[in-house]
Amino acid sequence: MTSPSPPPPGRHPGEVNPARLRRWDGEPRIPERRSPLVGGTLFTETVLVVSRRAAVVETSEEYGVFDQHGARLGGVADVSQGFLRKAARLLPKYDQYVTHKFEVRDANHSTVLKVARPAKDLRSRYVVTRADETPIGEIVPARGTDGTRFTFVVGGRTVGTVTATGGQSWDVVIENHAGTEIARLGDPPPGATEDTYVAEIPRQLPEPLASLVVATALTIDTALTRETA
């Protein structure tokens, strides 16, 4: 018995939501990246469901990240300095004087990534590091006419781009340096609340691209959308 031939490169129904088309570059798909021997993680699941309903965990606000079956994979904590963070929310012009810091945490509440926007940084770049603050790369605003755009920069080299379009409902496309779509953020799954969005990352990605994509996918709503404020 022979396996069916793969479809030609182009746009085809998405694996999560068939009503939405997804671009495919002709390479074999990897439909499931999770090991059957262990539970999924923020870096292995093909679908991340992000709930923006914040809860207080220890001394910081944290919102949850789940797989498509509802199992908790981790969360994102806003660990910016409390008083200044609140002042920045009330007085946007002072926002530039506050260093915004986010920690991406796994299911055991251990920090795996850190995302920070340094205070008084006119470019509003976002610095991504590992838990021990070893540098990974930067997410930097870029000029664009088709929406809010950012580039992934590692060691002075561009390794990917992010394009966010839409108003109340964001549609975010992440591409690698060759222009191939590698991830997408969009509408919540059926039955989910309005404060939820989905990140689809269909293939295992190499580092440092994988960490930059996960950092973007989990902080786009709370950090990167400040560019349009």
C-alpha positions as CSV (number, residue, x, y, z in Angstrom):
1,M,0.0,0.0,0.0
2,T,1.5,3.3,-1.0
3,S,1.2,6.6,0.9
4,P,-0.8,9.4,-0.7
5,S,1.2,12.0,-2.5
6,P,1.6,15.3,-0.7
7,P,-0.3,18.4,-2.0
8,P,1.6,20.9,-4.2
9,P,3.1,24.0,-2.6
10,G,0.5,26.7,-2.0
11,R,-2.3,27.6,0.5
12,H,-4.3,24.7,2.0
13,P,-6.8,24.3,4.8
14,G,-5.1,24.6,8.2
15,E,-4.6,21.6,10.4
16,V,-6.2,23.3,13.5
17,N,-9.0,25.3,11.7
18,P,-9.7,24.0,8.1
19,A,-11.7,27.2,7.4
20,R,-8.4,29.2,7.4
21,L,-5.9,28.7,4.7
22,R,-2.2,28.1,5.5
23,R,0.7,28.5,3.1
24,W,2.9,25.4,2.6
25,D,6.3,25.5,0.9
26,G,6.3,21.9,-0.4
27,E,8.4,20.3,2.4
28,P,7.0,17.3,4.3
29,R,4.8,18.2,7.2
30,I,5.4,17.0,10.7
31,P,1.9,16.7,12.1
32,E,2.8,15.8,15.7
33,R,6.0,17.0,17.4
34,R,5.2,15.8,20.9
35,S,7.0,12.7,22.1
36,P,4.6,9.9,23.1
37,L,6.8,9.2,26.1
38,V,6.5,12.6,27.8
39,G,4.0,15.4,28.1
40,G,4.1,18.4,25.7
41,T,6.0,21.6,26.4
42,L,6.0,25.1,25.2
43,F,8.7,24.1,22.6
44,T,7.2,20.9,21.4
45,E,3.4,21.5,21.0
46,T,2.2,22.4,17.5
47,V,-0.6,24.5,19.0
48,L,-0.4,26.9,22.0
49,V,-3.6,28.3,23.4
50,V,-2.8,31.5,25.2
51,S,-5.3,32.8,27.8
52,R,-4.9,36.5,28.6
53,R,-6.9,36.2,31.8
54,A,-4.3,37.2,34.4
55,A,-3.9,35.6,37.8
56,V,-1.6,36.5,40.6
57,V,1.2,33.9,41.0
58,E,3.5,34.7,43.9
59,T,4.2,38.5,43.4
60,S,3.5,38.9,39.7
61,E,0.6,38.7,37.2
62,E,0.7,35.5,35.1
63,Y,-1.5,34.3,32.3
64,G,-1.7,30.7,31.2
65,V,-0.6,28.8,28.1
66,F,-2.3,25.4,27.3
67,D,-2.2,22.8,24.6
68,Q,-5.2,22.3,22.4
69,H,-6.7,19.7,24.8
70,G,-6.6,22.1,27.8
71,A,-3.5,20.8,29.5
72,R,-1.4,23.6,31.1
73,L,2.0,24.0,29.5
74,G,3.2,27.1,31.3
75,G,2.6,30.8,31.6
76,V,3.9,34.3,31.1
77,A,4.5,36.6,34.0
78,D,4.8,40.4,33.9
79,V,7.6,41.1,36.3
80,S,8.1,44.8,35.5
81,Q,8.5,47.0,38.6
82,G,5.0,47.2,40.1
83,F,4.5,50.9,40.8
84,L,6.1,52.2,37.6
85,R,4.2,49.6,35.6
86,K,0.9,50.9,36.9
87,A,1.9,54.5,36.3
88,A,2.8,53.7,32.7
89,R,-0.6,52.2,32.1
90,L,-2.3,55.4,33.4
91,L,0.1,57.8,31.7
92,P,1.3,56.3,28.4
93,K,3.9,59.1,27.7
94,Y,5.8,57.8,30.7
95,D,5.9,54.3,29.3
96,Q,9.3,54.9,27.7
97,Y,10.8,55.3,31.2
98,V,9.8,51.8,32.4
99,T,11.7,48.6,31.6
100,H,9.1,46.1,30.7
101,K,10.0,42.5,31.7
102,F,8.3,39.3,31.0
103,E,9.2,35.7,32.1
104,V,8.1,32.7,30.1
105,R,7.6,29.9,32.5
106,D,7.1,26.1,32.0
107,A,4.4,24.0,33.7
108,N,6.5,23.8,36.9
109,H,6.7,27.7,37.0
110,S,10.4,27.6,36.2
111,T,11.6,30.4,33.9
112,V,12.7,29.3,30.5
113,L,12.9,32.6,28.6
114,K,13.0,36.3,29.5
115,V,11.7,39.1,27.3
116,A,12.6,42.7,28.1
117,R,12.1,46.1,26.5
118,P,14.8,48.4,28.0
119,A,13.6,51.8,29.3
120,K,14.3,54.9,27.1
121,D,15.0,52.7,24.1
122,L,13.8,54.7,21.2
123,R,13.6,51.7,18.9
124,S,11.4,49.8,21.4
125,R,13.4,46.7,20.7
126,Y,12.7,43.6,22.8
127,V,15.6,41.6,24.1
128,V,15.1,37.8,24.5
129,T,17.4,35.8,26.8
130,R,17.5,32.5,28.5
131,A,16.6,32.1,32.2
132,D,20.2,32.9,33.2
133,E,20.1,36.0,30.9
134,T,22.3,34.5,28.3
135,P,21.5,36.5,25.1
136,I,19.4,34.8,22.4
137,G,18.4,37.6,20.1
138,E,16.3,40.7,19.6
139,I,12.8,41.5,18.2
140,V,13.2,44.9,16.5
141,P,10.6,47.1,14.9
142,A,10.9,47.4,11.1
143,R,9.4,49.6,8.4
144,G,6.4,48.1,6.6
145,T,3.3,49.1,4.8
146,D,1.3,45.9,5.4
147,G,0.9,46.2,9.2
148,T,3.1,46.3,12.3
149,R,6.4,44.6,11.5
150,F,9.3,43.3,13.5
151,T,12.5,41.4,12.6
152,F,14.3,38.7,14.6
153,V,18.0,39.8,14.9
154,V,20.7,37.5,16.1
155,G,24.3,38.7,16.1
156,G,23.4,41.5,13.7
157,R,21.8,39.1,11.2
158,T,18.1,38.9,10.4
159,V,16.7,35.4,10.9
160,G,13.0,36.0,10.6
161,T,10.2,38.5,10.4
162,V,6.8,39.2,12.2
163,T,3.9,40.9,10.5
164,A,0.8,41.8,12.6
165,T,-2.3,43.0,10.9
166,G,-5.8,43.8,12.2
167,G,-7.4,45.9,14.9
168,Q,-9.3,44.2,17.7
169,S,-8.5,40.8,16.3
170,W,-4.9,40.3,15.5
171,D,-3.6,38.1,12.7
172,V,0.2,37.6,13.1
173,V,2.4,35.8,10.6
174,I,6.0,34.7,11.5
175,E,8.4,33.9,8.6
176,N,12.0,32.7,8.5
177,H,14.8,34.5,6.7
178,A,13.7,32.9,3.4
179,G,10.1,34.2,3.7
180,T,8.5,30.8,4.5
181,E,5.7,30.9,7.1
182,I,6.7,29.0,10.2
183,A,4.1,30.2,12.7
184,R,0.8,32.1,12.9
185,L,-1.2,33.7,15.7
186,G,-4.8,34.2,15.3
187,D,-8.4,33.7,16.5
188,P,-9.3,31.5,19.5
189,P,-10.5,28.0,19.0
190,P,-14.3,27.3,18.9
191,G,-15.9,27.9,22.3
192,A,-13.0,29.8,23.7
193,T,-13.3,33.2,25.4
194,E,-12.4,36.4,23.7
195,D,-9.3,36.8,25.9
196,T,-7.8,33.8,24.2
197,Y,-5.7,33.4,21.1
198,V,-3.9,30.5,19.3
199,A,-0.3,30.2,18.2
200,E,0.3,27.5,15.5
201,I,3.9,26.3,15.1
202,P,3.5,23.2,12.9
203,R,7.2,22.2,12.7
204,Q,10.1,21.8,15.0
205,L,12.4,24.9,14.6
206,P,16.1,25.2,15.1
207,E,17.6,27.5,17.8
208,P,17.7,30.4,18.2
209,L,14.7,30.7,15.9
210,A,12.6,28.4,18.1
211,S,13.1,30.6,21.2
212,L,12.4,33.8,19.4
213,V,9.2,32.4,17.9
214,V,7.9,31.1,21.3
215,A,8.9,34.4,23.0
216,T,7.0,36.3,20.3
217,A,4.0,34.0,20.4
218,L,3.6,34.4,24.1
219,T,4.2,38.1,24.5
220,I,2.8,39.6,21.3
221,D,-0.4,40.8,22.9
222,T,1.1,42.3,26.1
223,A,4.4,43.6,24.8
224,L,4.7,44.0,21.0
225,T,1.3,45.5,20.4
226,R,2.5,48.6,22.3
227,E,3.9,49.7,19.0
228,T,0.5,50.6,17.8
229,A,-0.6,52.5,20.9
